Amino acid sequence: MAVEIVYETHATTTDNEAGIATGWLPGRLSELGRLQAAELGERRRAGGFAAVFTSDLHRAVETARIAFPNGRPPIHQDIRLRECNYGDLNGTSVSRIAAQRARRIDEPFPGGQSYRQVLAATDVFLHDLATRWDGGRIPVIAHSANRWALDCLLTGASMKELVEAPPAWRPGWHYVLPAGWTPSTR
């Protein structure tokens, strides 16, 4: 069997609206973000989900709690679903991070991590998901770097192409995680 993953990025934050790349800082949803999180819940309410997995960063947890109130389905926070750690550049401008993305695929941000490290963490997360939730349908709420990692790992996309020209946001992505997934970080 396989695991069906319904991927959603966290809702809009006050940092997003200000052009700030939050990175490993907690972040807070804006008024628009809270509305988006509620809409996510409405859109996904009848999804037949076994559980929700979310980054442990506040903006993703806040999105999950608004979208899926009362712990139904149960919400699991996972550190491996964190955004890329921009290190010394957490909280700097989005344009400053965007200008460095291609260089940071393998070379970590100063005091932070590389996109390849995010890919490795996501890969191990997928192994655990395949092992523990085989046959389930699981929403994952996290960040753009994790979505790029899923695209690389599950569809064969190029990390270089993704960081150079990130795909436009949309309300959800669907992935199929094959049964018996073995971490294979590229």
C-alpha positions as CSV (number, residue, x, y, z in Angstrom):
1,M,0.0,0.0,0.0
2,A,1.0,3.6,-0.2
3,V,0.4,6.8,1.7
4,E,-1.4,9.7,0.1
5,I,0.0,13.0,1.1
6,V,-2.0,16.2,0.8
7,Y,0.5,19.0,1.2
8,E,-0.3,22.5,2.2
9,T,2.0,25.4,3.0
10,H,1.2,27.3,6.2
11,A,-1.2,30.3,5.8
12,T,0.0,33.9,5.2
13,T,2.0,35.4,8.1
14,T,2.6,39.0,9.1
15,D,6.2,38.4,8.0
16,N,5.0,37.2,4.5
17,E,3.0,40.4,4.2
18,A,6.1,42.5,5.2
19,G,8.5,40.7,2.8
20,I,10.4,39.0,5.6
21,A,11.9,35.4,5.3
22,T,11.0,34.0,8.7
23,G,13.2,30.8,8.5
24,W,13.4,29.2,11.9
25,L,11.7,32.1,13.7
26,P,8.2,31.2,14.9
27,G,6.1,33.6,12.8
28,R,2.4,34.5,13.4
29,L,-0.5,34.3,11.0
30,S,-1.9,37.6,9.8
31,E,-5.6,38.3,9.6
32,L,-5.6,37.0,6.0
33,G,-3.7,33.9,7.2
34,R,-6.2,33.0,9.8
35,L,-9.0,33.3,7.1
36,Q,-6.9,31.1,4.8
37,A,-6.3,28.5,7.5
38,A,-10.1,28.3,8.2
39,E,-10.7,28.0,4.4
40,L,-8.1,25.2,4.3
41,G,-10.1,23.4,7.0
42,E,-13.3,23.8,5.1
43,R,-11.7,22.6,1.9
44,R,-10.2,19.5,3.5
45,R,-12.8,18.8,6.2
46,A,-14.2,15.7,4.5
47,G,-10.7,14.4,3.5
48,G,-10.8,11.1,5.4
49,F,-7.5,11.9,7.0
50,A,-5.8,9.6,9.5
51,A,-3.7,12.3,11.1
52,V,-2.2,15.8,10.3
53,F,1.5,16.3,10.4
54,T,2.9,19.8,10.7
55,S,6.2,21.6,11.2
56,D,6.7,22.6,14.8
57,L,7.2,26.2,13.9
58,H,4.4,28.4,15.3
59,R,3.0,29.5,11.9
60,A,2.5,26.0,10.7
61,V,1.0,24.8,14.0
62,E,-1.3,27.8,14.1
63,T,-2.5,26.9,10.6
64,A,-3.1,23.3,11.5
65,R,-5.0,24.1,14.7
66,I,-7.3,26.6,12.9
67,A,-7.9,24.2,10.0
68,F,-8.4,21.1,12.1
69,P,-9.9,22.3,15.5
70,N,-10.5,20.0,18.4
71,G,-7.6,17.7,17.4
72,R,-9.6,15.9,14.8
73,P,-7.8,14.4,13.1
74,P,-4.9,14.4,15.6
75,I,-2.2,16.9,14.9
76,H,1.5,15.8,15.1
77,Q,4.3,18.3,15.2
78,D,7.6,17.2,13.6
79,I,10.9,19.2,13.7
80,R,11.9,17.5,10.4
81,L,9.2,19.6,8.6
82,R,10.8,22.9,9.5
83,E,11.6,25.6,6.9
84,C,15.2,25.9,5.8
85,N,17.2,27.4,8.7
86,Y,18.6,30.7,7.2
87,G,20.8,31.0,10.3
88,D,22.2,34.5,10.6
89,L,19.6,35.5,7.9
90,N,16.5,34.3,9.7
91,G,14.1,37.3,9.7
92,T,15.8,39.1,6.8
93,S,14.2,40.2,3.5
94,V,12.8,37.6,1.1
95,S,14.8,39.2,-1.7
96,R,18.0,38.6,0.2
97,I,17.3,34.9,0.7
98,A,16.0,34.5,-2.9
99,A,19.3,35.9,-4.2
100,Q,21.2,33.2,-2.4
101,R,19.0,30.1,-2.9
102,A,20.9,28.5,-5.7
103,R,24.2,28.8,-3.8
104,R,22.6,27.3,-0.7
105,I,21.5,24.0,-2.2
106,D,24.6,22.3,-0.8
107,E,26.3,25.2,1.0
108,P,24.5,26.1,4.3
109,F,23.3,29.6,5.0
110,P,25.8,31.2,7.5
111,G,24.9,29.6,10.9
112,G,22.1,27.7,9.3
113,Q,21.5,24.8,6.9
114,S,21.4,24.0,3.2
115,Y,18.4,23.0,1.1
116,R,20.0,19.5,0.8
117,Q,19.8,19.2,4.6
118,V,16.1,20.0,4.4
119,L,15.7,17.4,1.7
120,A,17.5,14.8,4.0
121,A,15.2,15.6,7.0
122,T,12.1,15.3,4.7
123,D,13.4,12.0,3.3
124,V,13.7,10.5,6.8
125,F,10.2,11.9,7.7
126,L,8.8,10.1,4.6
127,H,10.3,6.8,5.7
128,D,8.6,7.1,9.1
129,L,5.4,8.1,7.4
130,A,5.5,5.1,5.1
131,T,6.3,2.8,8.1
132,R,3.7,4.1,10.5
133,W,0.8,5.3,8.3
134,D,0.9,2.8,5.4
135,G,-2.4,3.0,3.5
136,G,-3.4,6.3,5.1
137,R,-4.3,9.7,3.7
138,I,-2.2,12.4,5.5
139,P,-2.2,16.2,5.2
140,V,1.2,17.8,5.8
141,I,1.4,21.5,6.7
142,A,4.8,23.0,6.4
143,H,7.0,25.4,4.3
144,S,8.2,25.9,0.8
145,A,11.5,24.2,1.3
146,N,9.7,21.0,2.4
147,R,7.5,21.1,-0.7
148,W,10.5,21.4,-2.9
149,A,12.0,18.4,-1.0
150,L,8.8,16.4,-1.7
151,D,8.9,17.4,-5.4
152,C,12.6,16.2,-5.6
153,L,12.0,13.0,-3.7
154,L,8.6,11.9,-5.0
155,T,8.5,13.3,-8.5
156,G,12.2,13.6,-9.5
157,A,12.2,17.4,-9.8
158,S,15.5,19.2,-9.7
159,M,16.2,21.2,-6.5
160,K,18.3,23.6,-8.6
161,E,15.3,24.4,-10.9
162,L,12.9,24.7,-7.9
163,V,15.0,27.2,-6.0
164,E,15.8,29.2,-9.1
165,A,12.1,29.4,-10.2
166,P,9.8,28.4,-7.4
167,P,6.4,27.2,-8.6
168,A,3.5,29.5,-7.8
169,W,1.5,28.9,-4.6
170,R,-1.7,27.0,-5.0
171,P,-4.2,25.4,-2.5
172,G,-2.6,22.1,-2.0
173,W,-0.4,19.5,-3.7
174,H,-0.9,15.8,-3.9
175,Y,1.8,13.1,-3.6
176,V,1.9,9.4,-3.4
177,L,4.5,7.9,-1.0
178,P,5.2,4.3,-2.2
179,A,5.0,1.6,0.5
180,G,8.2,0.7,2.1
181,W,9.9,4.0,1.4
182,T,13.6,3.9,2.2
183,P,15.5,7.1,2.8
184,S,17.5,7.8,-0.4
185,T,18.6,11.4,0.0
186,R,20.1,12.6,-3.3
